[in-house]
């Protein structure tokens, strides 16, 4: 299954609901284009909901890093929400879990963005 | 138990990466691995296929990737070869090093080594051979990584 992406606004935060696989090719491109599109529109508080992302490869991990760095460099914030066990474990072994701001409650995550 | 071996010759395409992953998942399931181990094996093969297709053969349509699975009594042995310039294992950066942590690539070999019991990289002038072993019953006889 390829990746699907949809966005919604909650209290000034753009929540991106992702589902499927973030892998080399289509999945990574969808994530990249979505984040770049949001930043270009000035939507710089981005919460990636990965609750329905069941698979991610090294290219997908790289795309998450790229999204995080790109947002930060443009004065934005990008956080992760609802990691599945597979994604959680991958971020742990690659030592990226502590780099990202990871949340497991949407309301708490939304409030955590700077006003 | 006699050894079962199957091999494939594949094009240097993204489709090959997906096919290699799916085939590895089936082979791992047939070998009796549990769901988590199947995921690790199929992901290791996916990463190896990405390396072969992108970094080895650089999508060159004249170059092929060969993928072989061998089921022995204790192991699932997977060998993937490309026809690229040859990957120097000594030049693979550590993705966990502070300077590399935020890089957007360079984690493939690291993940393969994390998920498989034995990983050997054999570069040559005619390409790179990556040999991976997963012990079927968690046999700890081999070290995490064999000498190069």
Interface residues (C-beta under 8 A of the other chain):
Chain A: X23 X24 X25 X57 X58 X59 X61 X62 X63 X65 X66 X69 X86 X90 X93 X94 X95 X96 X99
Chain B: X14 X17 X39 X43 X46 X47 X50 X54 X95 X96 X101 X102 X103 X104 X105 X107 X108 X110 X111 X114
